[in-house]
């Protein structure tokens, strides 16, 4: 079977077949167009065809990253990243694993310098790749008819903890809206979270958030007129996605804001009866305590130079994300 590769500079020109291969909303052309407009990182798109049939696609963008981010080592290097330029857990590759692997092997021949494929659901099979773990995805793979059903599914100690967290949020006003009202106060809280992160990628702009489509919902929490924190969620097909959030750390301990943001997502998930709640990467412990499971993600690094690959291979243990989290038995026998 013959294959050919097509490079696209503008996401408006991506094949209409692309979305049929997308596994989630963040891989769709609608979101890629949004990223191109409000988070331009020299994006380019590769399409793998057999005849007129699209088999796989790749989004690639360029960014300067610290190669030793997970080891806390300052090492800024320009990277050509196969991924979604929006700090989400989605792969930058669409299509079944066999075709996506084939496309990735073609992309590395065309891109110069370091090529970093992020958030892969599978391990690449190319022996020239330096492969390791990146931040895992946290997913609640249970469906609840309502939030009481979720609470009743918890073991007693987790249920008590949930009630304590909710009591610390008593009297807090919840406001749900479109993202059009996302303003400077929200953005400053996003920056608070971003600046504390050990795994920084791209810093998104205020306009990126305020121009998100109608499917994205902004939930803000206020103590009187003081914004304590917020999150953005997206319901797509039968999944609820936690996109991004922010909080004011000076009030976080008093109100347990971050934990209550997760609790609110669980309530939305239960209210919509979605099959899965995708909580995304980072902050693993609080998400595990909420009943999520760890879904491993992989990253792979490549450079044309054999010498650079050799050196990077020796440094591989410092480049990947190592995790060993305590196992949480959150659900009782009835809720398992």
Secondary structure, DSSP 8 states (H G I E B T S, - for coil): ---EEEEESSGGGS-TTHHHH-SSGGGSHHHHHHHHHHS-S--EEEEEEETTEEEEEEEEEEEEEEEEGGGTEEEEEEEEEEB-TTT-S-BSEES-HHHHHHHHHHHHHHS-SEEEEEEESS----TTSEEEEEEEEEEE----SSHHHHHHHB-HHHHHHHHHHHHHTTT-EEEEE-GGG--HHHHHHHHHHHHH-SS------HHHHHT--TTEEEEEEEETTEEEEEEEEEEETTEEEEEEEEE-HHHHHHHTHHHHHHHHHHHHHHHHT-SEEEEESS-HHHHHHTT-EEEEEEEEEE-S-HHHHHHHHHTHHHHS----------B-TTT-
